[in-house]
């Protein structure tokens, strides 16, 4: 089993536990590959979350560099038990975000480290970022998933009260991020739906030829916090999805959405259906925020959901240098078309495995 999206309380204020505890949990739960993807450092004071009011921009950068060093230590310590990939989850605000991620991905990046005597510093080479999770958490600088209150604030400020406008700004910003970075894994593609049910006056409608069936479906989907995208928004989603498919990126099926009370894992099944119709590559992510979250919902219900969506192959990342002849008969290596300028897929490659070959937890 595998996941490529995770956090720890050691390097993320709203997560729990140490990074090593997260890794130990992944080993205990028999993951073969686990991605460590703490948030990239943000670069302006106004980009800090409320929980980070005691920190500075420099603190975030130092914390991320410390994460890289700890992740490498754990890679080496547990190399015979699990394959750990070192990555980051993006934050996107503007073009500076693109430039910063590209800098963070550069090989042989250096930082200053304090010696044990705490009297001198020395320059050290940081571990290589092997992949990124391309996520969008903010629109016009306002976080969407931190709290319902801030989500509604974004609706007022960015959307001017219109959820369609807020969604449009989200998907357009996402496209800019995708173009600039070509992330190996696209994180929670429709995160903007997270608090949709809190928008006053919004109705959850899905078209149907039969009125009785329509009313029944509408009632069900109101309970499930789903919404139907407008034709304009669908065009933006399809544009974004088509772009990722063209360069070979993976769409995470993010099980944390169920912990948030949503009906589907991210992305909601309407988008997932489109991804699958275009032969998009789907991977699995638990988006864990501590050791207890590792493998969250990786149980027969997830398997049943994947089967319902007619997913037969699941895709995952492995580090470069893993010989192709090490693949099993069921696995295969996949081609990507990412631009070398973005740094994407320079340190990992993509494999696929049949859904039937994955081991889900028994309740």
ZIZI-V895582 format. One line per field, one symbol per residue. phi: phi as a letter, one per 20 degrees, with the letter a starting at -180 (. if undefined). psi: psi as a letter, one per 30 degrees, with the letter a starting at -180 (. if undefined). burial: I if it has 24 or more other ideal C-beta (glycine too) atoms within 12 Angstrom, else O. A space follows every 50 residues. Layout:
phi: ???
psi: ???
burial: ???
This chain:
phi: .bbcbbbcffcbfddcmefffffffffgemfeccedcffffeccgfeffg fdfeddgfgfffffffggffffffgffdfedaedddbbdfcccaffffff ffffeffmfdbecefffmdccceceefffeaceeccdcclndfedfafff fffffffeelndffffffffffffffffffclffceejgdggegdgfeff nfcddcfbfdfffffffffffffeleceffgffgffffgffgffffenfd efeeffgffenefcfffgfffgffgffdmfedddbelfcqgfefmgmecg ffgfffffeleddddbdcfgnffffefffeebedeccffffenflecbcd ccbfgfeedefef
psi: llkgjlllfegkfgallleeeeeeeeeeghkekkkjilklklgkeffkle fgfflleeeeeeeeeeeeeeeeeeeeegfffkjkkkalklkkeafeeeee eeeffklgkllkkklffgflllklkllkjflljjlkflkhfkkegeleee efeeeeeefhfjeeeeeeeefeeeeeeeeffikekjkiehfffegeffjk fkkjkkkkfkeeeeeeeeeefefghllkkleeeeeeeeeeeeeeeefglk jkjjffeeffglellkllfeeeeeeefghlkklkkfhkhleffkgkgiaf eeeeeeeeghjfkkllklkkfjkeffklefllklklhkkfffgkhffllk llkkeffkjlkk.
burial: IIIIIIIIIIIIIOIOIIIIIIIIIIIOIOIIIIIIIIIIIIIOOOIIIO OIOOOOOOOIIOIIIIIIIIIIOIIOOIOOOIIIIIIIIIIIIOOOIIOI IIIIIOOOIOIOOOOOOOOOOOOOOIIIIIIIIIIIIIIIIIIIIIOOOI IIIIIOOIIOOOIIIIIIIIIIIIIIIIIIIIIIIIIIIIIIIIIIIIIO OIOIOIOOOOOOOOOOOOOOIOOIIIIIIOOOIOOIIIIIIOIIIOIIII IIIIIIIIOIOIIIIIIIIIIIOIIIOOOIIIIIIIIIIIIOIIIIIIOO OIIOIIOOIOIOIIIIIIIOOOOOOOOOOOIOIIOIOIOOOIIIIIIIII IIIOIOOIOIOOO
